[in-house]
Amino acid sequence: MLELASNSQRQAETLADRTAMFRAKARALSRLRRWNGASDITVAQHLVDACDHAPLEVKSYILLHDIEEDETGDLITPIKNRMRELGIWAEFETHVVIPIRRKFTLAAGLEWPCPHAILEQIEDIDQRLKATEYRDAVDHLVVEDFCPGDVLPYPEFMLPWSPQKAEAQFMDRAIRYLPALGGGNG
């Protein structure tokens, strides 16, 4: 949260700096539970699962699609919808979410903004993962009102990982798929 408060725009210039930057994110995201804490799936595990379900050209972008959540929290859809109703979501997204995503997307060596065709694929995979997480790992007594619509969960059962595994797997995918960390071809 300190980074958000300081609004640092300094770019990580060396491979060691970029790796350290993503390693710190992996650590933080591997300790942040999804669904506003109602699931044992962490944001890091979610990002890895999303990456593993994506085609090669989407893997690098989808790995970063919730990269800001260690700083903003994992805001569940009803909260985001209420923020939209109150007219504050657009400001929050513009001044908080987008700058963080932009910083990490550029540090990863990717095009900003993310190409529209890739965004559509990210949304589809994210929705299926959300349905899978709800089916397998969300406390339904805490989150009662989730409706996946006609989105089908993935067939495989999802088990939560330890924070250490989530952190290691996130870094594995980052090194494998983010161009600025030496990846990009799987």
N, C-alpha and C positions, 0 to 999 in steps of 0.2 A: 504494500500500500504506500510505502514511502516513495517509490518511483512515481506513482500516480500523483501524489501530493507535490512532488518536486517538479513535475512536468518536464522531465529531462528529455531532451531531443538528441543527445549525444549518440552517434552511431558507433556500433561495435566495429572497429576497423580491422582487427586481425582475426584469423581463424580461432585462436585461443580465446579472444574476447567474445566472439559469437558463440562458441561452444559453451563457455561459462554462462553466458546470458540464457541460452536454451536449457542448460543443466539446472539453473536456478528455477526456471519456469517449470521444468519437469518435476522438480522436488515439490514445489508449491502445489501444482495441480494434482500431484499424486496423493495429496493429503486433503483435498477438497472433495467432499462427497456431493454427488449430484442430487437433483430433485430437492433442493433446499435442505439437504441432509436426510431426506427420507429414504435414501438408497445407500447401499454400501459400495456401489460403483463410483469410482472417482472420475473427475474430469479427465485426468490423464488416461485412464483406461478407456473412457468413452472416445477420446481422440484417437487412440491406437486402434480400437475396434472400427471406428469410422474409416481410418486409413486402410485397414485390412480388407474392408468391403468395397473400396473404391478402385476404379480402373487406374492404371499407371499415371495418366495425365492429370488426375484429380488428387492423388495421394498427398502431394506436398501441400496443397491448399487446404484440404480437409483436415490435415493434422493441426492446422492453426485456427480452425473455425471458431473455437471457444477459448482462444489463447488468453483473453483478457480476464477470465473468470476468477483467477486467484486474486485479482485486484478489485473486481466488482461483485464477486459472489456468483453463484449459479442461480440466476433469477428464473424462476419457473414461469411458464406461459401465463398463468392467471395474474401474476404480479406485473409482467410486461404489458398485458392487456389493460390492467388498471392504470398503469403509467400512461398508456396511450390515451385512455379515456380522460385522464387528468391533463393531457397535453404536455407531459413532461418527458415522454420516452424519446421523442425526436432530439431534444436538447441533450439528454443523457447519452444517447447513441452518438450524436455528432461530436460532443466535447469530451466524452470519456471512452466509449467502446471503440469507435473508429480510429482515434489516434493510437491506441494500443495495438489494434490489429495491423494498422499501417506500419508501425514501427517494427513489429515482428515479421510481417510479410516482407518488407524490404531487407531486414537483417537476414532473412532466409534466402535472399537472392531471387525472390519471385516478383512477378509483375503486380503493380498496384494501380488501380483496383483489380481485384480478382475478375477474370473474364466471366461474362454473364452465363455462358453455357456451363462453366464449371460450377458457378453458384447454384444453378438449378440442380445439378447432380448432387452437390453437397446437401441441399435441402431434402432431396429424396432419401438419401442414405441416412441423414440425421433423423428424419421422421420414422424410418423403419427401426433404427436403433432405439429411439424413444419408446416405441411400441414394445420392443423386445425387453428393454430395461423395466418398463412398467409391469410386463407379464412376469418377469423372473426375479427382479431385485428391489422393487419399490414396495414399501409398507403401505398396503391399500387402506389401512385404517387412518393413515396420515394424509395420503393423497387419494381421495375418493372420486374426484370429479374428472379424472383424465379420460378423454374419449379419443381413441386413435383414428376414428372415422373408418375409412375403408383401407387404411394402411395396414399391411400385414407385417407382423414381426418376423425377424429372421428365424429360420427353423431351429438352429442350434441354441441350446440352453446357455444362458449367460451366468457365470459365477463371478463374484467379486474377487479382485486380486488384492494382494497386500500392497501397501504403499510402495514398498521397495520394488516389487515386480512392476507395478505401474510406471514408476520412475524409470527403471531400466528399459522397459519396452518402449516408452516414449522416446528416450534418447536413441535407442536402436533405430527407430523409424526416422527420427530427425536426421541422424547421420546418413541413413540410407537414402532419404528422399529430398532433403533440403539442399538445393544447389550450393548455397554459401557455406554449408558444412561438409561439402565434398560429395554429396549425394545427387540424386536426380534420375538415376537409371535403375534403381532397385537392385 
